[in-house]
Every structure is written in structure tokens, then in C-alpha cells.
């Protein structure tokens, strides 16, 4: 068994390497540029949203308040007549990229901690590289990707976007696994 405190270096370095890889994926490779479509007549739609003054939050349309309402003819007519909409509204102004990048880095540290916990409970000091790689890799892969499929199943996320995010998660998991395998302690002090 290897305590998490002995794995702080691979936890932090894997987060740094994942952060760099995600920057390359999003800024240089740009295959995520097609994740979202542009709304026709965007200016008119944005103006409507501004005038509607909908508070920040997550919304579903049409939305029933109860099962009884969901089964009502009026609600069923809305479902048949209008497209379904799931949307997130945030306040106007430029979103803070610094805050998002900081949260992404902290998220990667948390995933590193989970991977360290699983591998540290399963393996001892001096464990073979491939054993460390396997435990950390599968844990990190699950952490980076499993919620994507939940979003696909329940929230209608596009298959292409989910597959791209799953591929990214595989890259991040391989980077994490390689970092832990490289820096796995040979003995505990």
C-alpha cells in the first residue's frame, strides 16, 4: 500500500501535463470547434433573450410541473408542436477564462487524487510500471469520461461531441497513467 501523501508529485505533475495536453487539444488541434452549432438569426435570438431577462440557470422547454401535467392534452400538444430545448443561461459579459482554467486544473488534481487512492490501495512501493499504468489509467479514464455518456443518454448531447470528449479523456488518462508509472515510489519513507 502506498499512501496518497507519497504520491503528491505524480498527482500534481499529471494535472500539469493534462492541462498542457488539453490546451493543445483546444487551441492547436481545434477539433472541438464544431461542438456547438450557431443559431440561425443569432442576433435576433440574443436580443429576444436580453429582452426576456431570463435569470441565469438551466432550463428545459417544454417543462411540466408534475406527472399529471405531463400527461395533460395541453402539455402533449406543446411537445408535439414545439422543439425540445435544454439550455444554460449565464450573465452577460465575457466569461472568466482564468476561473475556468483554474477550476479545470483543480479538477485534474482531484482526478489524480482518486487515481492515487485506487492505485495506492492496490499496489505497493516498487510496483511494476504497467501495473501502476493500468490502475491509474482506468481510474482516470472513468473520471474524465463516464459523465459524458450520462449527458448523451439523458441530456441529448451530440454523439460526436461525446466521442471527442471521450477521446480527450483517453488522452488525459494515458498521460496520468504514464506520469504515475514514471514517478511511482520504490520505497516509502
N, C-alpha and C positions, 0 to 999 in steps of 0.2 A: 504494500500500500504506500502511496506517495501523497503526502498532504498538499492541499491547494497552495499553501504558503511556499512550498518548494517549487511551485510552477508559475510564479508571478512573471518571470521573464518570457516564457513561451506565450502566456496569456496576453501580455502587453504587445510583444512583437508580432504575434499573429494578428492582433487587431490593427496594428500599423500596416502590415503587409496587405491585409484585406482592404483597409482604407485606400491604400495606393492602387490596388487592383480595381476597386470599384470606381475610382477616379478615372483610370484608364478606360474602363468599360463605358462610362457615361460621357467622357469628354473626347476621347480619341476614337473609339470604335463606333460609337453613336448608333448602335443597332436598336437602342431604346427610343430613338426619335419618333418611331411610328407607334408607340404605345397608346397614344391618345389621338383621336380624330378631332378635326376642327369643326365646330358647329357652323352650319350654313347661316349666313347673315349674322355673324358673331356680334357685330356692333349693336344691332337691334336687340339681340337676345341679352347682351350685357346691360344695355340701357334699361330693358324691362326689369332685370334683376336689381339694378340700382334703385329704380323707382319702387319696386315691390318691398324693398328694405327687409328682406328675409334675414333673421338673425343667424349668425354663424352656427353651424351644426350639420348633422347628417339627416337627410330627408329621403322619403320614399313616396312615390306617387304612382297610381292612386294608393291610398293607405286607409284601411278600415280600423276603427277604434275597437272592434270586438269581432268575434266569430259570427255573431248574429248579423252585424252589419256587413261582414264579408260575404255572407250568403244572400244578402238582400238583392232584389232585382236592380235597384238603383246602382249599387256598387258593381254588380256584374256588368251593367251597361257601361260604366266608366272603364272597366277593364277591357271590354270589347272595343270601345270607341277610341281610347287614347293609348299612346305608347307608355310602357312602364319606364319609370325614371328613378334612379338612385343617384344622389348627388351629395357632395360635401361643399358647404359654403364657408369660406373664411373671410375675415375682414379685408377690406380693400387695402391697397398698398402693397409694396414689394415684400414677399415673404423673406424671412431672415435665413439666408443660406448658411450663415455661421452657426445659428442654433441647430438647423437640420444636420449639418455636418458633425457638430459636437454630439448630438444625440445618436447619430449613426455610429460614431466611434465608440461611444459608451455601450451601445447595443452590441457591437462586436466584442467588446471586453466581457460583457455578460455571457455571450455565447462561449467565449473562451473559458470562462469560469465553469460553465456547465460541462464543457468538454473535458476540462481539467479534473472536475469532480468524478465523472464517469471513468475516465482512463486511470485516474489516481486510485480509485477504489478497486479497479480490476487488475492493475499491473503494479509491479514493484519497481524499485530502483534498478537501473540497468536493463530494463525490458528491451527486447529487440525492436528496432526501428519500425518494422512492418506491423508489429502488434500495437505499438503506440499509434501509428498511422491509421490503422483500422478503427480503433476505439474512438479516437478524436475525430476522424473523418466522418464516421456515421453519425456521431452526435452533432457535430457542426452542420452536416448536411440537413439533418432533421430540423435543427433550429432555424437555419436560413431558408428552408423551403416549404415545410409542411403547411404553414398557414396560407401559402399561395393557393393551394388546391382547395382549401376551405373557401377562400374568396371566389374561386372558379365555380364551385358547387352551389353556393348559396347567394352570391352577390353578382353573378353574371359577368365576372371578369373575363376578358377575351383569352381564348386558348393560347394564342400567340404570345401575349404578354406574360401569361403564367409560365409557359415553356421557357421564355427568355429569362425570367426571374429564377426559374429552377436551374437553368444552366449557370447563371451567375452564382447561385447558391452552391452548385457543384464546384465551381472555381474557388469560391471562398473556403469551402470545406477542404479541398485539396491543399490550399495554401496553409490553412490552420493545421491540418494533419502533418504536413511536411515540417512546419515550424516546431511543433511539439516533438515530432520524431527526432529532429536535429538537436533540440535542447533538452531532451528528457534526461533527468538526473541519473547518474550512475550510482550515486550513493546519497543518503540523507544525512545532513549534518546535525 
